[in-house]
Amino acid sequence: MLPALDPRPRTGRRRPLGEATGASHGPYPATVAERRDISSWLEGEPAGRDPAAGRGERLGLSSSGSGSLARLGRRVVALLIDWFACLAISAAFFPVTTDGFYLTRGSSLATLAIFALENVVLVGSIGFTLGHRLLGLRVRRVFATPAGQVPDPVWRTAAPGFVSAVVRTLLLCLVVPAVIWDADGRGLHDRLAGTAIVRR
């Protein structure tokens, strides 16, 4: 026979989650992680932290001034300058119609090919596109730098090279990787290519 249940409400203290119950749970705290402590590719730096504090320092970059990571606004304006320049070239040399606004007359495929070629050739050889140059930006290789280790000074001014430029450009043309960024503000295309856009 089952024992009768006591209908009276319990008045004892409830045991908080994670409190010891006699069994060992190892070194884990009562609260393993809170939402504000978790960052994501889309959200960037976790809530409660200053996103401008130490941006890029783990990559061996300055936190401000020349050589620091470029802000999103500058990067977007530089990208638009490059895209409109490619639209103009496409409209001049690869027109598919004579109607409508001049910049829309070129072949869309030709525009994308010109944009890709510009990025591979210019970024791979001199480290910046037309838009980057006008906005005072450049693309450089970056590496995760352990604490206390000085990064190779050659990459401060050297172009990232054609391999990195090709990887970066292919991902940039897919659009989606470029609009996903990490806590340092780098786009996914730059992260996978081992590059970053910095201020000149």
N, C-alpha and C positions, 0 to 999 in steps of 0.2 A: 504493500500500500504506500502511495506517495505521501510525504509529509504535507500537512496543511500549510498554505501560504499565509504569511502575516499580512493582513490588509492595511496595517498602519503605514503611513509614509515614512520613508527613511530620513532621518535628520542628521546622519553622520556626514562628515566632510568627504566630498568626492575627491578622489585622487587625481591630480593634474596629469595630463598626458606626459609620459616620459619619467614620472616619479618612480623611484625604485620600488619594486614589489617583492623584494627578497631574492630575485634572480638578477644576475649581473647582465647589464646591457652594453658593456664596453664603454668607450669614451664618448659616445654620442650625447649631445646636450638634449634638454627637454624639447626644444624647438630646433629641428635640424636646419631648416632654411626658411626664410621669409621671402615673400614676393619682391619686396623692395631690394633684396640683396642679389637678385638674379637679373642679369642683363641679357639682351638678345640682339641678334643681328639687326632687327628692325628698329628697336628702341634705343640702341646705343648704350650709354652709360647708365648703370642702375640708378633708380630714384634715390634722392638723398645725397648723392655725390655731385661734386662740381665737375661737369664734363670738360671744362677748360683747364682743369688742374692736371698738369703733367701729360697733356695730350701728345702722344708720339715719343715720349721719353723712353719707353721700353723698346722702341725701334731705333734708339740712338739719335733722335731728332731733337731740336730745340723746342721748348714749350711755347715760345713766342718769337716774333721777329723773323729775320731771314733764316731760311732753312726749316721753319716750323710748318706743320701741316696746314694746307690751305683750307679755308672755310668753304662751306657748301655753296654759298652765294657766288663767290668768285669762280668756283669750278663750273657752276651752271652757266654763268655768263660766258665763260670761255668756250664751253661746249656749243652754245648757241651761235657764237661768232663763227666757229668752225663749220657748223652745219649750214648757216646761211651762205658762207663763202662757197661751200660745195654745191649748194643749190644754184648759185649764180654761174658757176663753171658748167654745171650740167645743162642749164638753160641755154648757155652760149654754144656749147659744142655737141650736146646730145638732146636737142629739142624733139618733143613728140607732139607738140601742138603749138599753134600761134595765138591761141585764145587765152583769156584770163590773165592773171597777174604774172609778171615776168618770171619770178622765182619759181613758179609752179609749172613752167613749161617744159622743164627737163625730165628725162627719164628717171623714175624713182630708183631703179636698179643702178643706173649710172651714178646717181647722187651718193648712194650707199658705198659703191665701189671707190669713188673719189675720196670719200670720208675715210674709208679703211686704208687706202693707199697713203693718204696724208699722215694718218696716225702712225702707221708702220714705219714709213720712211723718215719722217721728221722726229718722232719720239725716239725711234731706234738710233738715229744718228746724232742728233743735237739735243734731244731731251725735252723738246717742247713743240707745240703746234702754233699756228698763227694766233689762235685765241689765247693760249697760254702766255705767249710772248706779250700780247697787248695787256693782259691782266697781271703781269708780273709773276707768273707761275712757271714751274718746270716739273718734269717727271724724273724721279731718281730711284735707284734700287735701294731697298731697305732690308735690314735683317734684324731679327730679335736679338737684342744684346743683353747678355747676363749682367747682373749688377757688378759694377766695378770694372767691367771690361770696356775698353775704348773701341768704338767701331772703326773700321778701315776708312781713313780720311779720303781715299781715292773716290769713293762713291758720293761724296758731298757735291762734287761738280761734274762727275762723269755721266754720260748718257747711259740709260739702262741697257742698251743693246737690242739687237733685232729679235732675239728669241723672246725676251720679256715683252717687247713691243707687239709682236704677233699675238701672243697669248692675251695680252691686255686688250688689244683691238678686237679680236674675235669675240671676247666676252662683252666688250662695250657695245658692239653692234647687235648683240642679243637683247640689249636694253635692261632686262631684269637684273642681271648681276650688278649693274651700275647704280641701281636704286636701292640696293641692300648694303648696309654698311655696318661696321663694327664699332666698338666703344672708342676707338681712336679716330673715327670719322672716315676711315678708308672704305671705298667701295669694294664689293666682293671681287670685281675684276682686277683691282689693284692688289688686293690681298693675295689672290691666287697667282698673279704674275710676279709677286715679290717687289712691287713698286709702290710709290706714294707720290701724290702731287703736293709740292711744297712751295713756299714763297721764295722768290729769288732774293 
